[in-house]
Amino acid sequence: MLDRIADAVISGYEGTEIGILEIGSGPGGLTESLAQRSPNVVGVEIDEALCEVARHRLRNYNGVSIVPTSILGEEPSDLMYSAGYSGDYLACGNLPYYITQPVIRILLTAKPAPRRIVTLVQREVARRITGGAGKESLLSLSVKIYGEPEFLFEVDPSMFWPEPKVHSAVLSINRRDKLEIDIPEAEIPRFIRMLQVGFGQPRKQLHNGIAGSLGIPHTDVTNLLEKIGISTSLRPQHLDLSDWVEIYHTIEDADATLLDVPGDD
């Protein structure tokens, strides 16, 4: 399984000098598979004892650095620079499920961001991030602003010890060179706010959910949606990223204060 994950990380970059940032390197199992494919690997591990185990295991790989820290609160590229690497890089990791979303957000918004993220996550989370026609979510659309997610393969619980109660999957996100949406980067937080509004009541039809989340009359929302040719009877998961961009621009043009977050200046 480790070799299969490492192959997914490096696919398309074989034979290049590209670096790899591994998050949660643990005792160095995946790190070793990565080191066999890339001359520049930086493993991040919060547990110092595991760092020592990994360093010993990887002592014959000159291009491997193990950094005893947490990715949370760190700039990914700084971790690469601190190990002496300053070029393009890829990112991967077997993430604890409770920090999957924060870590993916850190990687997607990093400057510079990794060209690709490959991570082992809970299967249901991988499906939510992948989305697709009629299956979009706040999470999938937030990811698709920056990159293209792909569900690679499932990992059976029997591959782990102790065996978890949930199924896992390997997910890949290829980072785009520029944002997918026609919105200035400085406005991305407001666009995310729009998505949060839209998915605030995901079981309701679009006009009911947006009206309820924004606290405005249903007729105003209906008029806004009809203006851009989006059916008010749809539910949030049926809209793709371009639909939400149109809704965002229409709401901003109608009343830019609607997406203000209470307490913001």
N, C-alpha and C positions, 0 to 999 in steps of 0.2 A: 504493500500500500504506500509506503514512504517513497519508493522509487516512482510510483505512478503519480503521486502528488508533485514530486520534484520535476518530473517530465512536463507536467502541466504548467508549472511555474516558468520553465525555461523555453517552452515551445515557441519556435520562431526566432529565438535569440541564441540558438546553439552556435558555439564557436566564436561568440562575441565576448567583449570584456565587460559586459553589463554586470552591475552589482546586484546583490540580493539582500534584502532586509528581512530577517525571520523574527517574528514576534512570538515570544513564549517558546524559546528554543529548548527548554527543559534539559534533559541529559544529553541532547545532541544527536538523536537518531535521525531526524529529518535534516538537521544541519549537515550531517555527513553526506547524505544523498545529494544535498544542494552543492556541497563543496566539491563533489565529484563532477559537477556540471558547470560550475562557475568559479573563477579564480578570486572572486571578491564576495565574501559572505559575512554579514554582520548579524549575530544572534543577540536578541534582547531577552533577558531573563531576570525576573525580579528576585528569584531565590538564589542567594550567593552560593549555597551548597551545591545546587544543580549547575551553577556556572562552573564550579571547579570540576565537577564530573564531566561536563561537556569539554572543558579545556583539555583535560587529560585525554579524553577520547579522540579529540581532534588535533592533538599535539603535532602530528605530522603534516597538517595542512597549513601552509604558511599564509594563505590568504584569508583565514578565518579569524574573526574577532568576536569575543563573547562579552557583552556589556551588561553589568549588573544594575538594571534599572527597569522601570515600568514605562511602557509606551505612552500611558496616559499623562498628559502634561508635557510631553516632549515633542519637538519638531523632528519628524522622521529623517529629513535630510541632514539635520545636525548630527544624528546618530551615525549616519554614513560618513559625514565629514570627519567626525572625531576618530573614526577608524582609518582615516587616510584615503577615503574614496569620495570623489566629487562628480562622477558622471551619472548617466541615467541608471535607474535602478528599478528592480521589481520587489514586490513585498509578498510575504506569505506568512502563514501561521496556523497553529491549532489553537484557536481562541477559546477561553472560557466563555460559555454561552451568555453569561450575564454581562459581558463587556463587548460582545460582538458588534453591536451597532455603534457604540462610541468609537471603537477602534477603526471601523470602516470609515466613519465620518472623518476621523483624524487623517487617515491615509488619503481619502478622496480630496480633501481640502488643503493638503500639505503643499508647500511651495519650496521646491518643485515636488510634484506628486509622483509616486511610482507609476511606471508605465502599465503595470498590471498588478492586481491583487488576487492571490489565490489563497483561499482559507477554508478550513474544515469547520463547518457550523452545523447546528441542528437542522435536520432535513426540512422541517416546516419553515424555518427562517430562510433557508436557501430558496424555497419555492416562493415565499413572499417577496424576496428581493428580486427574483427573476421576473415575476409578474407575467405580463402577456395580455392578449386580447381578452377583455372581460374579467381579468384577474389582477388588475393593478391595485396598488396599495400606496399609502403614504410613504412607506419604506422603499418600494420599488421605484416610484417616481423620483424620490429624493436622490437615489443612487443614479438614476438615468440622466439626471442633470449633468453628471460628470463623466459617466462611463457606461459601457454596455455589459450588463451582467449575463452570465451563462451558467446554468446548472450542469456540472460536468458529470458526476457520478455519485452514487450512494455508497456509504460505508456501513457494513453490517455491524450491529453491536458486538458480535462475537470477536471482532478485530481488536477490542479493547479489554483491558483488565484493570480494575473490575469492570464487568460488563454493564454499560449504562442502560437505563430504561427507555431511552429515546434513540431514534435512528439519526445518523449523521449524513452529511453530504459535502462534497467538495464544490465550492463555488469559485468562479473566476469573474473578475471585473476588469475589462480592458479600458484604461483611461483614455479619453479623447484628447486631442491636441487643444481643442477649444470647447467651451460650454455648448451643449446641445441646444440651448434655448436662446431666443432673441431677447435677453434681459441683461442689463449691465450687472457685472459681478457684485457691485455694491448693493444691488437690490435683491440678491438671492435670499437673504433672511426674510424679506417681505413676501417673496414668492413662496417660500417654505410656509410662511404664515397662511398664505392662500390655500396651500395644500392641506394644512391642518384644519382650516375652516371647512374645506370641502369634504374631508374625511371625518369631521367631528361627529357626524351621525350617519355612518356608512350604510345603514340598512334603509335609510329613507331615500325617497326620490330626490334628485339633485336640488330642485327649487326649495323643497322643504328643509333639507339639511343646511344649505347655505343661508337661507333666511333665518333659521333658528340659531345658527352659530354666530351670525353677524348682528342679529337682533333688528332686522329690517323687514318691511312688509313683503309678503310672498309675491305680490304683484310687481314690485321693483325688481326682484330677482328674475321673475319670469320674463319681464321686458328685456333685462340684460342678456339673458340666455338666448332669447328669440332673436335679438339683434345680431348675434354671431352664428345663428343657425344650429344651436345645440338644443336637443330635445330636453325639456324639463322633466320628463318622466324617467330619464336614465338615472342610474345610481353611480356613485363616484368611481367604482372599479371599472366601469365601462369606458371611461375617458382616458385618452392617452396624453402624453406630455404636451403635445402641441395644443390640444383642447384646453388644458389648464393654463397655458400661456395666454391664449385668447381671452379666457375668463379673467385672468389677472389684469391684463391691459384694459379690459372693459370696465372692471371695477375701479381700477386706479383712475381712469378717465372720468368715471361718474362721480367718485368721491374718494380722494386719496387717503382720507382719515379712517376709512372703514377697516383697513388692515393695520392700523397703528396698534401696537401692543400697549395695554394700560401700564402707565408708569414710565414709558419712554419719553424722553425729551423731544 
